[in-house]
Amino acid sequence: ADVIIWENSKCHDVLKKYNKYNVTSSMLCAGGVDKDTCQGDSGGPLTVTRNGEEYLAGVTSWGIGCARPGHPGVYARISEVRDFIEPFLPKTAC
């Protein structure tokens, strides 16, 4: 499904009324227009397509309910955690 990627500041403003967690630079928000992740989806991928190639942009983390209008899901932002992940990958990984 295609989802909208949100600016972090807008995402934080929407979600701060529901919980005490900040939306930080290591997070990515997407969805909120009748498409979203739900309970049980944690760890699932958020991909983006550029020039016909798919790239992993985020990993499902948390959200408020499921596909609530105006409420995005929150993902771990891969570009921010790549240095942490790389040592755990085999040297032969793409």
PDB file of N, CA, C and O in Angstrom:
ATOM      1  N   ALA A   1       0.843  -1.191   0.000  1.00  0.00           N
ATOM      2  CA  ALA A   1       0.000   0.000   0.000  1.00  0.00           C
ATOM      3  C   ALA A   1       0.877   1.239   0.000  1.00  0.00           C
ATOM      4  O   ALA A   1       1.937   1.256   0.625  1.00  0.00           O
ATOM      5  N   ASP A   2       0.446   2.250  -0.685  1.00  0.00           N
ATOM      6  CA  ASP A   2       1.157   3.524  -0.670  1.00  0.00           C
ATOM      7  C   ASP A   2       0.723   4.318   0.552  1.00  0.00           C
ATOM      8  O   ASP A   2      -0.469   4.419   0.842  1.00  0.00           O
ATOM      9  N   VAL A   3       1.688   4.880   1.268  1.00  0.00           N
ATOM     10  CA  VAL A   3       1.399   5.711   2.439  1.00  0.00           C
ATOM     11  C   VAL A   3       2.154   7.031   2.325  1.00  0.00           C
ATOM     12  O   VAL A   3       3.157   7.131   1.619  1.00  0.00           O
ATOM     13  N   ILE A   4       1.662   8.023   3.019  1.00  0.00           N
ATOM     14  CA  ILE A   4       2.298   9.336   3.047  1.00  0.00           C
ATOM     15  C   ILE A   4       3.338   9.347   4.161  1.00  0.00           C
ATOM     16  O   ILE A   4       3.068   8.883   5.268  1.00  0.00           O
ATOM     17  N   ILE A   5       4.529   9.877   3.871  1.00  0.00           N
ATOM     18  CA  ILE A   5       5.556  10.053   4.898  1.00  0.00           C
ATOM     19  C   ILE A   5       5.406  11.463   5.462  1.00  0.00           C
ATOM     20  O   ILE A   5       5.345  12.442   4.718  1.00  0.00           O
ATOM     21  N   TRP A   6       5.348  11.547   6.783  1.00  0.00           N
ATOM     22  CA  TRP A   6       5.109  12.803   7.483  1.00  0.00           C
ATOM     23  C   TRP A   6       6.412  13.487   7.880  1.00  0.00           C
ATOM     24  O   TRP A   6       7.444  12.833   8.032  1.00  0.00           O
ATOM     25  N   GLU A   7       6.359  14.798   8.046  1.00  0.00           N
ATOM     26  CA  GLU A   7       7.458  15.521   8.689  1.00  0.00           C
ATOM     27  C   GLU A   7       7.414  15.150  10.165  1.00  0.00           C
ATOM     28  O   GLU A   7       6.334  15.035  10.746  1.00  0.00           O
ATOM     29  N   ASN A   8       8.588  14.960  10.779  1.00  0.00           N
ATOM     30  CA  ASN A   8       8.623  14.540  12.179  1.00  0.00           C
ATOM     31  C   ASN A   8       7.937  15.532  13.112  1.00  0.00           C
ATOM     32  O   ASN A   8       7.268  15.121  14.060  1.00  0.00           O
ATOM     33  N   SER A   9       8.093  16.832  12.859  1.00  0.00           N
ATOM     34  CA  SER A   9       7.490  17.827  13.752  1.00  0.00           C
ATOM     35  C   SER A   9       5.960  17.723  13.730  1.00  0.00           C
ATOM     36  O   SER A   9       5.319  17.826  14.776  1.00  0.00           O
ATOM     37  N   LYS A  10       5.384  17.522  12.564  1.00  0.00           N
ATOM     38  CA  LYS A  10       3.928  17.379  12.454  1.00  0.00           C
ATOM     39  C   LYS A  10       3.469  16.092  13.134  1.00  0.00           C
ATOM     40  O   LYS A  10       2.458  16.076  13.836  1.00  0.00           O
ATOM     41  N   CYS A  11       4.215  15.026  12.920  1.00  0.00           N
ATOM     42  CA  CYS A  11       3.901  13.742  13.544  1.00  0.00           C
ATOM     43  C   CYS A  11       3.927  13.870  15.070  1.00  0.00           C
ATOM     44  O   CYS A  11       3.017  13.401  15.753  1.00  0.00           O
ATOM     45  N   HIS A  12       4.967  14.504  15.595  1.00  0.00           N
ATOM     46  CA  HIS A  12       5.090  14.690  17.042  1.00  0.00           C
ATOM     47  C   HIS A  12       3.902  15.482  17.585  1.00  0.00           C
ATOM     48  O   HIS A  12       3.329  15.119  18.613  1.00  0.00           O
ATOM     49  N   ASP A  13       3.530  16.563  16.896  1.00  0.00           N
ATOM     50  CA  ASP A  13       2.414  17.393  17.354  1.00  0.00           C
ATOM     51  C   ASP A  13       1.116  16.595  17.446  1.00  0.00           C
ATOM     52  O   ASP A  13       0.331  16.801  18.371  1.00  0.00           O
ATOM     53  N   VAL A  14       0.884  15.690  16.500  1.00  0.00           N
ATOM     54  CA  VAL A  14      -0.338  14.880  16.502  1.00  0.00           C
ATOM     55  C   VAL A  14      -0.296  13.826  17.605  1.00  0.00           C
ATOM     56  O   VAL A  14      -1.299  13.609  18.286  1.00  0.00           O
ATOM     57  N   LEU A  15       0.849  13.170  17.791  1.00  0.00           N
ATOM     58  CA  LEU A  15       0.919  12.031  18.709  1.00  0.00           C
ATOM     59  C   LEU A  15       1.192  12.403  20.158  1.00  0.00           C
ATOM     60  O   LEU A  15       0.934  11.592  21.048  1.00  0.00           O
ATOM     61  N   LYS A  16       1.705  13.602  20.429  1.00  0.00           N
ATOM     62  CA  LYS A  16       2.084  13.959  21.800  1.00  0.00           C
ATOM     63  C   LYS A  16       0.901  13.972  22.764  1.00  0.00           C
ATOM     64  O   LYS A  16       1.088  13.792  23.967  1.00  0.00           O
ATOM     65  N   LYS A  17      -0.294  14.177  22.263  1.00  0.00           N
ATOM     66  CA  LYS A  17      -1.453  14.199  23.154  1.00  0.00           C
ATOM     67  C   LYS A  17      -1.855  12.801  23.625  1.00  0.00           C
ATOM     68  O   LYS A  17      -2.664  12.670  24.544  1.00  0.00           O
ATOM     69  N   TYR A  18      -1.301  11.760  23.008  1.00  0.00           N
ATOM     70  CA  TYR A  18      -1.653  10.387  23.362  1.00  0.00           C
ATOM     71  C   TYR A  18      -0.624   9.693  24.243  1.00  0.00           C
ATOM     72  O   TYR A  18      -0.958   8.750  24.961  1.00  0.00           O
ATOM     73  N   ASN A  19       0.605  10.145  24.195  1.00  0.00           N
ATOM     74  CA  ASN A  19       1.625   9.479  25.003  1.00  0.00           C
ATOM     75  C   ASN A  19       2.748  10.440  25.337  1.00  0.00           C
ATOM     76  O   ASN A  19       2.789  11.564  24.838  1.00  0.00           O
ATOM     77  N   LYS A  20       3.649   9.993  26.178  1.00  0.00           N
ATOM     78  CA  LYS A  20       4.746  10.838  26.648  1.00  0.00           C
ATOM     79  C   LYS A  20       5.983  10.744  25.763  1.00  0.00           C
ATOM     80  O   LYS A  20       6.979  11.414  26.038  1.00  0.00           O
ATOM     81  N   TYR A  21       5.947   9.939  24.719  1.00  0.00           N
ATOM     82  CA  TYR A  21       7.130   9.717  23.901  1.00  0.00           C
ATOM     83  C   TYR A  21       7.297  10.802  22.852  1.00  0.00           C
ATOM     84  O   TYR A  21       6.325  11.237  22.234  1.00  0.00           O
ATOM     85  N   ASN A  22       8.522  11.231  22.655  1.00  0.00           N
ATOM     86  CA  ASN A  22       8.837  12.185  21.599  1.00  0.00           C
ATOM     87  C   ASN A  22       9.079  11.440  20.295  1.00  0.00           C
ATOM     88  O   ASN A  22       9.558  10.306  20.300  1.00  0.00           O
ATOM     89  N   VAL A  23       8.752  12.071  19.193  1.00  0.00           N
ATOM     90  CA  VAL A  23       9.120  11.558  17.879  1.00  0.00           C
ATOM     91  C   VAL A  23      10.482  12.166  17.583  1.00  0.00           C
ATOM     92  O   VAL A  23      10.598  13.377  17.394  1.00  0.00           O
ATOM     93  N   THR A  24      11.511  11.327  17.543  1.00  0.00           N
ATOM     94  CA  THR A  24      12.889  11.798  17.410  1.00  0.00           C
ATOM     95  C   THR A  24      13.407  11.605  15.989  1.00  0.00           C
ATOM     96  O   THR A  24      12.714  11.059  15.131  1.00  0.00           O
ATOM     97  N   SER A  25      14.627  12.058  15.757  1.00  0.00           N
ATOM     98  CA  SER A  25      15.235  11.933  14.426  1.00  0.00           C
ATOM     99  C   SER A  25      15.479  10.477  14.035  1.00  0.00           C
ATOM    100  O   SER A  25      15.678  10.184  12.856  1.00  0.00           O
ATOM    101  N   SER A  26      15.468   9.563  15.004  1.00  0.00           N
ATOM    102  CA  SER A  26      15.661   8.146  14.685  1.00  0.00           C
ATOM    103  C   SER A  26      14.339   7.466  14.330  1.00  0.00           C
ATOM    104  O   SER A  26      14.283   6.249  14.151  1.00  0.00           O
ATOM    105  N   MET A  27      13.278   8.266  14.232  1.00  0.00           N
ATOM    106  CA  MET A  27      11.953   7.746  13.896  1.00  0.00           C
ATOM    107  C   MET A  27      11.464   8.354  12.585  1.00  0.00           C
ATOM    108  O   MET A  27      11.919   9.415  12.160  1.00  0.00           O
ATOM    109  N   LEU A  28      10.532   7.657  11.965  1.00  0.00           N
ATOM    110  CA  LEU A  28       9.925   8.076  10.705  1.00  0.00           C
ATOM    111  C   LEU A  28       8.432   7.797  10.833  1.00  0.00           C
ATOM    112  O   LEU A  28       8.040   6.721  11.284  1.00  0.00           O
ATOM    113  N   CYS A  29       7.604   8.748  10.444  1.00  0.00           N
ATOM    114  CA  CYS A  29       6.156   8.578  10.545  1.00  0.00           C
ATOM    115  C   CYS A  29       5.547   8.446   9.160  1.00  0.00           C
ATOM    116  O   CYS A  29       5.940   9.149   8.228  1.00  0.00           O
ATOM    117  N   ALA A  30       4.591   7.545   9.031  1.00  0.00           N
ATOM    118  CA  ALA A  30       3.937   7.333   7.738  1.00  0.00           C
ATOM    119  C   ALA A  30       2.526   6.808   7.953  1.00  0.00           C
ATOM    120  O   ALA A  30       2.209   6.225   8.990  1.00  0.00           O
ATOM    121  N   GLY A  31       1.691   7.028   6.949  1.00  0.00           N
ATOM    122  CA  GLY A  31       0.317   6.541   6.999  1.00  0.00           C
ATOM    123  C   GLY A  31      -0.633   7.624   7.458  1.00  0.00           C
ATOM    124  O   GLY A  31      -0.404   8.811   7.223  1.00  0.00           O
ATOM    125  N   GLY A  32      -1.705   7.206   8.114  1.00  0.00           N
ATOM    126  CA  GLY A  32      -2.651   8.152   8.670  1.00  0.00           C
ATOM    127  C   GLY A  32      -3.811   8.516   7.764  1.00  0.00           C
ATOM    128  O   GLY A  32      -4.656   9.323   8.151  1.00  0.00           O
ATOM    129  N   VAL A  33      -3.875   7.947   6.572  1.00  0.00           N
ATOM    130  CA  VAL A  33      -4.995   8.207   5.666  1.00  0.00           C
ATOM    131  C   VAL A  33      -5.610   6.857   5.293  1.00  0.00           C
ATOM    132  O   VAL A  33      -5.514   6.411   4.150  1.00  0.00           O
ATOM    133  N   ASP A  34      -6.240   6.220   6.275  1.00  0.00           N
ATOM    134  CA  ASP A  34      -6.888   4.917   6.108  1.00  0.00           C
ATOM    135  C   ASP A  34      -5.924   3.783   5.772  1.00  0.00           C
ATOM    136  O   ASP A  34      -6.364   2.696   5.398  1.00  0.00           O
ATOM    137  N   LYS A  35      -4.625   4.016   5.897  1.00  0.00           N
ATOM    138  CA  LYS A  35      -3.622   2.964   5.685  1.00  0.00           C
ATOM    139  C   LYS A  35      -2.584   3.100   6.787  1.00  0.00           C
ATOM    140  O   LYS A  35      -2.072   4.191   7.042  1.00  0.00           O
ATOM    141  N   ASP A  36      -2.279   1.987   7.433  1.00  0.00           N
ATOM    142  CA  ASP A  36      -1.366   2.045   8.571  1.00  0.00           C
ATOM    143  C   ASP A  36      -0.993   0.620   8.955  1.00  0.00           C
ATOM    144  O   ASP A  36      -1.570  -0.351   8.464  1.00  0.00           O
ATOM    145  N   THR A  37      -0.029   0.524   9.831  1.00  0.00           N
ATOM    146  CA  THR A  37       0.278  -0.768  10.429  1.00  0.00           C
ATOM    147  C   THR A  37      -0.643  -0.962  11.629  1.00  0.00           C
ATOM    148  O   THR A  37      -1.349  -0.040  12.038  1.00  0.00           O
ATOM    149  N   CYS A  38      -0.630  -2.164  12.184  1.00  0.00           N
ATOM    150  CA  CYS A  38      -1.504  -2.479  13.305  1.00  0.00           C
ATOM    151  C   CYS A  38      -0.764  -3.410  14.264  1.00  0.00           C
ATOM    152  O   CYS A  38       0.372  -3.805  14.003  1.00  0.00           O
ATOM    153  N   GLN A  39      -1.417  -3.756  15.377  1.00  0.00           N
ATOM    154  CA  GLN A  39      -0.808  -4.686  16.314  1.00  0.00           C
ATOM    155  C   GLN A  39      -0.406  -5.951  15.562  1.00  0.00           C
ATOM    156  O   GLN A  39      -1.158  -6.463  14.732  1.00  0.00           O
ATOM    157  N   GLY A  40       0.783  -6.439  15.866  1.00  0.00           N
ATOM    158  CA  GLY A  40       1.298  -7.630  15.201  1.00  0.00           C
ATOM    159  C   GLY A  40       2.175  -7.327  14.004  1.00  0.00           C
ATOM    160  O   GLY A  40       2.830  -8.225  13.474  1.00  0.00           O
ATOM    161  N   ASP A  41       2.197  -6.063  13.564  1.00  0.00           N
ATOM    162  CA  ASP A  41       3.014  -5.680  12.411  1.00  0.00           C
ATOM    163  C   ASP A  41       4.416  -5.220  12.795  1.00  0.00           C
ATOM    164  O   ASP A  41       5.250  -4.994  11.919  1.00  0.00           O
ATOM    165  N   SER A  42       4.687  -5.079  14.089  1.00  0.00           N
ATOM    166  CA  SER A  42       5.999  -4.584  14.528  1.00  0.00           C
ATOM    167  C   SER A  42       7.118  -5.404  13.917  1.00  0.00           C
ATOM    168  O   SER A  42       7.051  -6.632  13.857  1.00  0.00           O
ATOM    169  N   GLY A  43       8.149  -4.704  13.462  1.00  0.00           N
ATOM    170  CA  GLY A  43       9.279  -5.352  12.807  1.00  0.00           C
ATOM    171  C   GLY A  43       9.123  -5.443  11.301  1.00  0.00           C
ATOM    172  O   GLY A  43      10.069  -5.798  10.598  1.00  0.00           O
ATOM    173  N   GLY A  44       7.937  -5.127  10.801  1.00  0.00           N
ATOM    174  CA  GLY A  44       7.690  -5.177   9.357  1.00  0.00           C
ATOM    175  C   GLY A  44       8.318  -3.988   8.641  1.00  0.00           C
ATOM    176  O   GLY A  44       8.607  -2.970   9.270  1.00  0.00           O
ATOM    177  N   PRO A  45       8.532  -4.106   7.335  1.00  0.00           N
ATOM    178  CA  PRO A  45       9.245  -3.074   6.582  1.00  0.00           C
ATOM    179  C   PRO A  45       8.363  -1.930   6.087  1.00  0.00           C
ATOM    180  O   PRO A  45       7.177  -2.107   5.812  1.00  0.00           O
ATOM    181  N   LEU A  46       8.975  -0.758   5.984  1.00  0.00           N
ATOM    182  CA  LEU A  46       8.429   0.378   5.238  1.00  0.00           C
ATOM    183  C   LEU A  46       9.444   0.640   4.138  1.00  0.00           C
ATOM    184  O   LEU A  46      10.586   1.005   4.414  1.00  0.00           O
ATOM    185  N   THR A  47       9.034   0.455   2.905  1.00  0.00           N
ATOM    186  CA  THR A  47       9.962   0.626   1.792  1.00  0.00           C
ATOM    187  C   THR A  47       9.575   1.834   0.948  1.00  0.00           C
ATOM    188  O   THR A  47       8.415   2.244   0.914  1.00  0.00           O
ATOM    189  N   VAL A  48      10.566   2.389   0.273  1.00  0.00           N
ATOM    190  CA  VAL A  48      10.338   3.453  -0.704  1.00  0.00           C
ATOM    191  C   VAL A  48      10.922   2.986  -2.025  1.00  0.00           C
ATOM    192  O   VAL A  48      11.893   2.230  -2.052  1.00  0.00           O
ATOM    193  N   THR A  49      10.329   3.437  -3.113  1.00  0.00           N
ATOM    194  CA  THR A  49      10.813   3.069  -4.438  1.00  0.00           C
ATOM    195  C   THR A  49      11.403   4.294  -5.108  1.00  0.00           C
ATOM    196  O   THR A  49      10.752   5.334  -5.215  1.00  0.00           O
ATOM    197  N   ARG A  50      12.645   4.163  -5.558  1.00  0.00           N
ATOM    198  CA  ARG A  50      13.326   5.229  -6.292  1.00  0.00           C
ATOM    199  C   ARG A  50      13.939   4.629  -7.537  1.00  0.00           C
ATOM    200  O   ARG A  50      14.684   3.651  -7.467  1.00  0.00           O
ATOM    201  N   ASN A  51      13.625   5.216  -8.673  1.00  0.00           N
ATOM    202  CA  ASN A  51      14.164   4.743  -9.951  1.00  0.00           C
ATOM    203  C   ASN A  51      13.957   3.246 -10.142  1.00  0.00           C
ATOM    204  O   ASN A  51      14.830   2.551 -10.661  1.00  0.00           O
ATOM    205  N   GLY A  52      12.797   2.756  -9.720  1.00  0.00           N
ATOM    206  CA  GLY A  52      12.467   1.352  -9.900  1.00  0.00           C
ATOM    207  C   GLY A  52      13.090   0.406  -8.887  1.00  0.00           C
ATOM    208  O   GLY A  52      12.849  -0.799  -8.947  1.00  0.00           O
ATOM    209  N   GLU A  53      13.885   0.924  -7.960  1.00  0.00           N
ATOM    210  CA  GLU A  53      14.524   0.100  -6.922  1.00  0.00           C
ATOM    211  C   GLU A  53      13.822   0.330  -5.588  1.00  0.00           C
ATOM    212  O   GLU A  53      13.478   1.460  -5.243  1.00  0.00           O
ATOM    213  N   GLU A  54      13.613  -0.760  -4.836  1.00  0.00           N
ATOM    214  CA  GLU A  54      12.997  -0.644  -3.523  1.00  0.00           C
ATOM    215  C   GLU A  54      14.074  -0.555  -2.451  1.00  0.00           C
ATOM    216  O   GLU A  54      15.060  -1.291  -2.484  1.00  0.00           O
ATOM    217  N   TYR A  55      13.874   0.355  -1.501  1.00  0.00           N
ATOM    218  CA  TYR A  55      14.816   0.554  -0.405  1.00  0.00           C
ATOM    219  C   TYR A  55      14.068   0.479   0.916  1.00  0.00           C
ATOM    220  O   TYR A  55      12.930   0.935   1.026  1.00  0.00           O
ATOM    221  N   LEU A  56      14.724  -0.104   1.924  1.00  0.00           N
ATOM    222  CA  LEU A  56      14.149  -0.153   3.261  1.00  0.00           C
ATOM    223  C   LEU A  56      14.347   1.209   3.914  1.00  0.00           C
ATOM    224  O   LEU A  56      15.481   1.650   4.102  1.00  0.00           O
ATOM    225  N   ALA A  57      13.254   1.872   4.260  1.00  0.00           N
ATOM    226  CA  ALA A  57      13.314   3.191   4.886  1.00  0.00           C
ATOM    227  C   ALA A  57      13.033   3.113   6.379  1.00  0.00           C
ATOM    228  O   ALA A  57      13.581   3.896   7.155  1.00  0.00           O
ATOM    229  N   GLY A  58      12.178   2.168   6.789  1.00  0.00           N
ATOM    230  CA  GLY A  58      11.813   2.079   8.193  1.00  0.00           C
ATOM    231  C   GLY A  58      11.386   0.683   8.582  1.00  0.00           C
ATOM    232  O   GLY A  58      11.104  -0.169   7.739  1.00  0.00           O
ATOM    233  N   VAL A  59      11.345   0.472   9.903  1.00  0.00           N
ATOM    234  CA  VAL A  59      10.869  -0.782  10.481  1.00  0.00           C
ATOM    235  C   VAL A  59       9.743  -0.418  11.447  1.00  0.00           C
ATOM    236  O   VAL A  59       9.921   0.429  12.322  1.00  0.00           O
ATOM    237  N   THR A  60       8.596  -1.054  11.287  1.00  0.00           N
ATOM    238  CA  THR A  60       7.418  -0.747  12.094  1.00  0.00           C
ATOM    239  C   THR A  60       7.745  -0.802  13.577  1.00  0.00           C
ATOM    240  O   THR A  60       8.330  -1.773  14.058  1.00  0.00           O
ATOM    241  N   SER A  61       7.361   0.256  14.306  1.00  0.00           N
ATOM    242  CA  SER A  61       7.652   0.342  15.723  1.00  0.00           C
ATOM    243  C   SER A  61       6.380   0.484  16.563  1.00  0.00           C
ATOM    244  O   SER A  61       6.025  -0.442  17.293  1.00  0.00           O
ATOM    245  N   TRP A  62       5.690   1.622  16.474  1.00  0.00           N
ATOM    246  CA  TRP A  62       4.505   1.835  17.305  1.00  0.00           C
ATOM    247  C   TRP A  62       3.543   2.819  16.645  1.00  0.00           C
ATOM    248  O   TRP A  62       3.856   3.419  15.617  1.00  0.00           O
ATOM    249  N   GLY A  63       2.386   2.972  17.246  1.00  0.00           N
ATOM    250  CA  GLY A  63       1.391   3.907  16.745  1.00  0.00           C
ATOM    251  C   GLY A  63       0.218   3.985  17.700  1.00  0.00           C
ATOM    252  O   GLY A  63       0.216   3.349  18.754  1.00  0.00           O
ATOM    253  N   ILE A  64      -0.782   4.772  17.323  1.00  0.00           N
ATOM    254  CA  ILE A  64      -1.991   4.936  18.121  1.00  0.00           C
ATOM    255  C   ILE A  64      -3.128   4.261  17.355  1.00  0.00           C
ATOM    256  O   ILE A  64      -3.632   4.810  16.375  1.00  0.00           O
ATOM    257  N   GLY A  65      -3.527   3.082  17.798  1.00  0.00           N
ATOM    258  CA  GLY A  65      -4.586   2.359  17.107  1.00  0.00           C
ATOM    259  C   GLY A  65      -4.134   1.858  15.744  1.00  0.00           C
ATOM    260  O   GLY A  65      -2.939   1.724  15.480  1.00  0.00           O
ATOM    261  N   CYS A  66      -5.105   1.584  14.887  1.00  0.00           N
ATOM    262  CA  CYS A  66      -4.829   1.056  13.550  1.00  0.00           C
ATOM    263  C   CYS A  66      -5.547   1.895  12.503  1.00  0.00           C
ATOM    264  O   CYS A  66      -6.775   1.987  12.510  1.00  0.00           O
ATOM    265  N   ALA A  67      -4.799   2.497  11.619  1.00  0.00           N
ATOM    266  CA  ALA A  67      -5.347   3.267  10.491  1.00  0.00           C
ATOM    267  C   ALA A  67      -6.349   4.332  10.932  1.00  0.00           C
ATOM    268  O   ALA A  67      -7.370   4.548  10.280  1.00  0.00           O
ATOM    269  N   ARG A  68      -6.041   4.995  12.050  1.00  0.00           N
ATOM    270  CA  ARG A  68      -6.909   6.087  12.495  1.00  0.00           C
ATOM    271  C   ARG A  68      -6.642   7.305  11.622  1.00  0.00           C
ATOM    272  O   ARG A  68      -5.488   7.703  11.470  1.00  0.00           O
ATOM    273  N   PRO A  69      -7.658   7.895  11.056  1.00  0.00           N
ATOM    274  CA  PRO A  69      -7.451   9.072  10.205  1.00  0.00           C
ATOM    275  C   PRO A  69      -6.667  10.157  10.941  1.00  0.00           C
ATOM    276  O   PRO A  69      -6.986  10.519  12.073  1.00  0.00           O
ATOM    277  N   GLY A  70      -5.635  10.665  10.268  1.00  0.00           N
ATOM    278  CA  GLY A  70      -4.821  11.729  10.847  1.00  0.00           C
ATOM    279  C   GLY A  70      -3.810  11.277  11.873  1.00  0.00           C
ATOM    280  O   GLY A  70      -3.197  12.111  12.540  1.00  0.00           O
ATOM    281  N   HIS A  71      -3.617   9.966  12.018  1.00  0.00           N
ATOM    282  CA  HIS A  71      -2.685   9.425  13.011  1.00  0.00           C
ATOM    283  C   HIS A  71      -1.714   8.468  12.327  1.00  0.00           C
ATOM    284  O   HIS A  71      -2.089   7.343  11.998  1.00  0.00           O
ATOM    285  N   PRO A  72      -0.485   8.896  12.110  1.00  0.00           N
ATOM    286  CA  PRO A  72       0.485   8.044  11.423  1.00  0.00           C
ATOM    287  C   PRO A  72       1.032   6.943  12.318  1.00  0.00           C
ATOM    288  O   PRO A  72       0.932   7.006  13.544  1.00  0.00           O
ATOM    289  N   GLY A  73       1.610   5.938  11.681  1.00  0.00           N
ATOM    290  CA  GLY A  73       2.375   4.932  12.395  1.00  0.00           C
ATOM    291  C   GLY A  73       3.809   5.421  12.530  1.00  0.00           C
ATOM    292  O   GLY A  73       4.262   6.259  11.750  1.00  0.00           O
ATOM    293  N   VAL A  74       4.521   4.894  13.520  1.00  0.00           N
ATOM    294  CA  VAL A  74       5.899   5.316  13.767  1.00  0.00           C
ATOM    295  C   VAL A  74       6.830   4.141  13.474  1.00  0.00           C
ATOM    296  O   VAL A  74       6.580   3.007  13.883  1.00  0.00           O
ATOM    297  N   TYR A  75       7.898   4.443  12.761  1.00  0.00           N
ATOM    298  CA  TYR A  75       8.872   3.447  12.310  1.00  0.00           C
ATOM    299  C   TYR A  75      10.264   3.838  12.783  1.00  0.00           C
ATOM    300  O   TYR A  75      10.546   5.019  12.983  1.00  0.00           O
ATOM    301  N   ALA A  76      11.131   2.856  12.962  1.00  0.00           N
ATOM    302  CA  ALA A  76      12.553   3.143  13.183  1.00  0.00           C
ATOM    303  C   ALA A  76      13.117   3.597  11.840  1.00  0.00           C
ATOM    304  O   ALA A  76      12.940   2.915  10.830  1.00  0.00           O
ATOM    305  N   ARG A  77      13.790   4.739  11.822  1.00  0.00           N
ATOM    306  CA  ARG A  77      14.351   5.311  10.587  1.00  0.00           C
ATOM    307  C   ARG A  77      15.688   4.628  10.300  1.00  0.00           C
ATOM    308  O   ARG A  77      16.665   4.845  11.016  1.00  0.00           O
ATOM    309  N   ILE A  78      15.730   3.812   9.261  1.00  0.00           N
ATOM    310  CA  ILE A  78      16.911   3.015   8.936  1.00  0.00           C
ATOM    311  C   ILE A  78      18.150   3.875   8.721  1.00  0.00           C
ATOM    312  O   ILE A  78      19.240   3.498   9.152  1.00  0.00           O
ATOM    313  N   SER A  79      18.007   5.014   8.068  1.00  0.00           N
ATOM    314  CA  SER A  79      19.182   5.857   7.805  1.00  0.00           C
ATOM    315  C   SER A  79      19.846   6.325   9.097  1.00  0.00           C
ATOM    316  O   SER A  79      21.039   6.627   9.103  1.00  0.00           O
ATOM    317  N   GLU A  80      19.087   6.387  10.192  1.00  0.00           N
ATOM    318  CA  GLU A  80      19.639   6.831  11.474  1.00  0.00           C
ATOM    319  C   GLU A  80      20.244   5.691  12.291  1.00  0.00           C
ATOM    320  O   GLU A  80      21.048   5.941  13.188  1.00  0.00           O
ATOM    321  N   VAL A  81      19.876   4.459  12.000  1.00  0.00           N
ATOM    322  CA  VAL A  81      20.373   3.330  12.797  1.00  0.00           C
ATOM    323  C   VAL A  81      21.269   2.397  11.987  1.00  0.00           C
ATOM    324  O   VAL A  81      21.648   1.326  12.460  1.00  0.00           O
ATOM    325  N   ARG A  82      21.599   2.801  10.781  1.00  0.00           N
ATOM    326  CA  ARG A  82      22.406   1.952   9.895  1.00  0.00           C
ATOM    327  C   ARG A  82      23.752   1.579  10.512  1.00  0.00           C
ATOM    328  O   ARG A  82      24.167   0.423  10.427  1.00  0.00           O
ATOM    329  N   ASP A  83      24.435   2.531  11.126  1.00  0.00           N
ATOM    330  CA  ASP A  83      25.737   2.235  11.734  1.00  0.00           C
ATOM    331  C   ASP A  83      25.616   1.197  12.843  1.00  0.00           C
ATOM    332  O   ASP A  83      26.544   0.420  13.066  1.00  0.00           O
ATOM    333  N   PHE A  84      24.480   1.177  13.542  1.00  0.00           N
ATOM    334  CA  PHE A  84      24.249   0.180  14.577  1.00  0.00           C
ATOM    335  C   PHE A  84      23.995  -1.194  13.958  1.00  0.00           C
ATOM    336  O   PHE A  84      24.458  -2.205  14.485  1.00  0.00           O
ATOM    337  N   ILE A  85      23.272  -1.237  12.857  1.00  0.00           N
ATOM    338  CA  ILE A  85      22.871  -2.498  12.225  1.00  0.00           C
ATOM    339  C   ILE A  85      24.017  -3.173  11.475  1.00  0.00           C
ATOM    340  O   ILE A  85      24.164  -4.393  11.545  1.00  0.00           O
ATOM    341  N   GLU A  86      24.822  -2.402  10.766  1.00  0.00           N
ATOM    342  CA  GLU A  86      25.833  -2.974   9.862  1.00  0.00           C
ATOM    343  C   GLU A  86      26.764  -4.006  10.491  1.00  0.00           C
ATOM    344  O   GLU A  86      27.047  -5.011   9.839  1.00  0.00           O
ATOM    345  N   PRO A  87      27.260  -3.823  11.723  1.00  0.00           N
ATOM    346  CA  PRO A  87      28.159  -4.844  12.284  1.00  0.00           C
ATOM    347  C   PRO A  87      27.513  -6.221  12.445  1.00  0.00           C
ATOM    348  O   PRO A  87      28.217  -7.225  12.559  1.00  0.00           O
ATOM    349  N   PHE A  88      26.197  -6.274  12.455  1.00  0.00           N
ATOM    350  CA  PHE A  88      25.496  -7.546  12.630  1.00  0.00           C
ATOM    351  C   PHE A  88      25.205  -8.251  11.311  1.00  0.00           C
ATOM    352  O   PHE A  88      24.734  -9.388  11.312  1.00  0.00           O
ATOM    353  N   LEU A  89      25.476  -7.597  10.195  1.00  0.00           N
ATOM    354  CA  LEU A  89      25.229  -8.192   8.882  1.00  0.00           C
ATOM    355  C   LEU A  89      26.445  -8.982   8.417  1.00  0.00           C
ATOM    356  O   LEU A  89      27.580  -8.585   8.680  1.00  0.00           O
ATOM    357  N   PRO A  90      26.217 -10.093   7.732  1.00  0.00           N
ATOM    358  CA  PRO A  90      27.354 -10.829   7.175  1.00  0.00           C
ATOM    359  C   PRO A  90      28.081  -9.951   6.155  1.00  0.00           C
ATOM    360  O   PRO A  90      27.459  -9.120   5.493  1.00  0.00           O
ATOM    361  N   LYS A  91      29.367 -10.131   6.034  1.00  0.00           N
ATOM    362  CA  LYS A  91      30.159  -9.330   5.092  1.00  0.00           C
ATOM    363  C   LYS A  91      29.704  -9.532   3.652  1.00  0.00           C
ATOM    364  O   LYS A  91      29.982  -8.690   2.798  1.00  0.00           O
ATOM    365  N   THR A  92      29.010 -10.628   3.366  1.00  0.00           N
ATOM    366  CA  THR A  92      28.552 -10.905   2.005  1.00  0.00           C
ATOM    367  C   THR A  92      27.178 -10.313   1.717  1.00  0.00           C
ATOM    368  O   THR A  92      26.659 -10.472   0.612  1.00  0.00           O
ATOM    369  N   ALA A  93      26.574  -9.626   2.704  1.00  0.00           N
ATOM    370  CA  ALA A  93      25.250  -9.024   2.480  1.00  0.00           C
ATOM    371  C   ALA A  93      25.361  -7.898   1.466  1.00  0.00           C
ATOM    372  O   ALA A  93      26.405  -7.254   1.362  1.00  0.00           O
ATOM    373  N   CYS A  94      24.290  -7.656   0.718  1.00  0.00           N
ATOM    374  CA  CYS A  94      24.305  -6.604  -0.311  1.00  0.00           C
ATOM    375  C   CYS A  94      24.491  -5.251   0.332  1.00  0.00           C
ATOM    376  O   CYS A  94      24.531  -4.237  -0.365  1.00  0.00           O
TER     377      CYS A  94
END
